[in-house]
Amino acid sequence: MLAEKGKLAEGLDTDRAVDICYALLGPEVYHLFVAERDWSPEVWESWVHQGLCSHLLAGR
């Protein structure tokens, strides 16, 4: 949807955007940070949101 609306960062194609989403949103990453590194779910959510915005969105 971001690609269709022209909102992806310059030079970022849909396939790479999907890869970034998989990397940041994968259950293994959540488990590592929340269960093993004692991040709160809220801190993880904020970190993921910031990461997705900075890597995916144009003008960030």
C-alpha positions as CSV (number, residue, x, y, z in Angstrom):
1,M,0.0,0.0,0.0
2,L,2.9,2.4,0.7
3,A,4.4,1.7,-2.7
4,E,1.0,2.2,-4.4
5,K,0.7,5.6,-2.7
6,G,4.3,6.6,-3.5
7,K,5.2,6.8,0.2
8,L,8.3,4.5,0.1
9,A,11.7,6.0,0.7
10,E,13.6,6.9,-2.5
11,G,15.3,3.9,-4.0
12,L,13.3,1.4,-1.9
13,D,11.3,-1.1,-3.9
14,T,8.5,-3.2,-2.6
15,D,10.5,-6.4,-2.2
16,R,13.1,-4.7,-0.1
17,A,10.3,-3.0,2.0
18,V,8.8,-6.4,2.6
19,D,12.2,-7.8,3.7
20,I,12.6,-4.9,6.2
21,C,9.1,-5.7,7.6
22,Y,9.9,-9.4,8.0
23,A,13.2,-8.6,9.7
24,L,11.7,-6.1,12.2
25,L,8.3,-7.8,12.8
26,G,9.4,-11.4,13.0
27,P,8.4,-13.4,16.1
28,E,12.1,-14.3,16.7
29,V,13.0,-10.6,17.1
30,Y,10.1,-10.0,19.4
31,H,11.0,-13.0,21.5
32,L,14.7,-12.0,21.7
33,F,14.0,-8.5,22.9
34,V,11.0,-9.0,25.1
35,A,11.5,-12.5,26.5
36,E,15.3,-12.7,26.6
37,R,16.4,-9.1,26.9
38,D,13.5,-8.0,29.2
39,W,12.2,-5.2,27.0
40,S,8.6,-4.3,27.7
41,P,6.2,-4.9,24.9
42,E,5.6,-1.2,24.7
43,V,9.3,-0.4,24.3
44,W,9.6,-3.0,21.6
45,E,6.5,-1.6,19.8
46,S,8.0,1.9,19.9
47,W,11.3,0.7,18.6
48,V,9.6,-1.2,15.7
49,H,7.5,1.8,14.8
50,Q,10.5,4.1,14.7
51,G,12.5,1.5,12.7
52,L,9.7,1.0,10.2
53,C,9.1,4.7,9.7
54,S,12.8,5.5,9.3
55,H,13.5,2.7,6.9
56,L,10.3,2.7,4.8
57,L,8.9,6.1,4.5
58,A,9.8,8.9,2.2
59,G,10.8,12.2,3.8
60,R,12.0,10.7,7.1
